[in-house]
Amino acid sequence: MPLRPDLTTETDAVAPAERSGFWADCIARVFHGLKSDVYGDADFDGRMSTLHAGDVVLTRLEANRHRVMRNATLARQNEAAYLKIVAPYVGCAGVEQKGREAWVTPDQWSVYDTTDTYAVANPVRVEHLIVMIPKQRLVERGLAIDPLMARRLGGSGGVSRMALETMRSAWRELPTMSDAAAAGVGDAITQFVHLSMLELAGHTTAVTQREALRERIKQHVAERLGDPALSVDGLALALNCSRRQLYNAFSEEPDGVAGYILRRRIEACRAALSDRAQERRSITDIALAYGFQSMAHFSRVFRAHLGVPPSDYRRAIQAG
């Protein structure tokens, strides 16, 4: 089923005199007890919408000037350990943590650790994308996190710019994605953030650049799986790279770029055929929805990958 915002909150729902308090309660609920204030302003309005990409949480926030803080007590009490990213669309944000302060503007982003004290200042009206990635998913990769908190990324291009584009694209496309596709997008975001932090730490190599392109390819395929025109040439044009770069990025994949696209399509069809909520949907409709243009071709490749024709596979699933 397509995802929808898990939470949408706006201050228009309450009286003007109650909006700053209402906003503070919303910030605390969405961001696990985070404290907020509005610089003493009498007038305030704000809106937040949240989506999930697997275990990665994305929030689009629009609000008058305000600031948020997590003190030592809140940090110790926080049960949810995330690395949190602020990426402005409009306005700016000042991230303070680990004795550093990083100011970011549109096309830049910064990351901070929710298990430690921090503050984020928004001294003007802002529109931000806030992304939260489970901290363990990056810590387990062996990267030293602390020196990379409250630093500026994205402005100079490279992998960190690709990470920003991936996060923004995810926000736009998530409402139409299945849970499985959304989880894959969350994995792509995590991978790009990891590569960006490696680059920031001075560990970037040709290998990490190749991995970054591979993740961009996978995200593009996930977003356009139903497009029958999806092809190697189309990918190269959309991602502004050569066929050779595509093939190099997938040099470690057993079937290359074209084989990856085919596997993803077959897996999407297999999942749909296994879904009892879609048992009245025709096999032809499912195949066409995931980019196959010929039923004969679909049946042939489905059988080659799974050992049975799609009709037999569905009957076996329905039989329990």
Rosetta blueprint (number, residue, H / E / L):
1 M L
2 P L
3 L L
4 R L
5 P L
6 D L
7 L E
8 T E
9 T E
10 E E
11 T H
12 D H
13 A H
14 V L
15 A L
16 P H
17 A H
18 E H
19 R H
20 S H
21 G H
22 F H
23 W H
24 A H
25 D H
26 C H
27 I H
28 A H
29 R H
30 V H
31 F L
32 H L
33 G L
34 L L
35 K E
36 S E
37 D E
38 V L
39 Y L
40 G L
41 D L
42 A L
43 D L
44 F L
45 D L
46 G E
47 R E
48 M E
49 S E
50 T E
51 L E
52 H E
53 A E
54 G L
55 D L
56 V E
57 V E
58 L E
59 T E
60 R E
61 L E
62 E E
63 A E
64 N L
65 R L
66 H E
67 R E
68 V E
69 M E
70 R E
71 N L
72 A H
73 T H
74 L H
75 A H
76 R H
77 Q H
78 N L
79 E L
80 A L
81 A L
82 Y E
83 L E
84 K E
85 I E
86 V E
87 A E
88 P E
89 Y E
90 V E
91 G L
92 C L
93 A E
94 G E
95 V E
96 E E
97 Q E
98 K L
99 G L
100 R E
101 E E
102 A E
103 W E
104 V E
105 T L
106 P L
107 D L
108 Q L
109 W E
110 S E
111 V E
112 Y E
113 D E
114 T L
115 T L
116 D L
117 T L
118 Y E
119 A E
120 V E
121 A E
122 N E
123 P L
124 V L
125 R L
126 V E
127 E E
128 H E
129 L E
130 I E
131 V E
132 M E
133 I E
134 P E
135 K H
136 Q H
137 R H
138 L H
139 V H
140 E L
141 R L
142 G L
143 L L
144 A L
145 I L
146 D H
147 P H
148 L H
149 M L
150 A L
151 R L
152 R L
153 L E
154 G L
155 G L
156 S L
157 G L
158 G L
159 V H
160 S H
161 R H
162 M H
163 A H
164 L H
165 E H
166 T H
167 M H
168 R H
169 S H
170 A H
171 W H
172 R H
173 E H
174 L H
175 P H
176 T H
177 M L
178 S L
179 D H
180 A H
181 A H
182 A H
183 A H
184 G H
185 V H
186 G H
187 D H
188 A H
189 I H
190 T H
191 Q H
192 F H
193 V H
194 H H
195 L H
196 S H
197 M H
198 L H
199 E H
200 L H
201 A L
202 G L
203 H L
204 T L
205 T L
206 A H
207 V H
208 T H
209 Q H
210 R H
211 E H
212 A H
213 L H
214 R H
215 E H
216 R H
217 I H
218 K H
219 Q H
220 H H
221 V H
222 A H
223 E H
224 R L
225 L L
226 G L
227 D L
228 P L
229 A L
230 L L
231 S L
232 V H
233 D H
234 G H
235 L H
236 A H
237 L H
238 A H
239 L L
240 N L
241 C L
242 S L
243 R H
244 R H
245 Q H
246 L H
247 Y H
248 N H
249 A H
250 F L
251 S L
252 E L
253 E L
254 P L
255 D L
256 G H
257 V H
258 A H
259 G H
260 Y H
261 I H
262 L H
263 R H
264 R H
265 R H
266 I H
267 E H
268 A H
269 C H
270 R H
271 A H
272 A H
273 L H
274 S H
275 D L
276 R H
277 A H
278 Q H
279 E L
280 R L
281 R L
282 S L
283 I H
284 T H
285 D H
286 I H
287 A H
288 L H
289 A H
290 Y L
291 G L
292 F L
293 Q L
294 S L
295 M H
296 A H
297 H H
298 F H
299 S H
300 R H
301 V H
302 F H
303 R H
304 A H
305 H H
306 L H
307 G L
308 V L
309 P L
310 P H
311 S H
312 D H
313 Y H
314 R H
315 R H
316 A H
317 I H
318 Q H
319 A L
320 G L
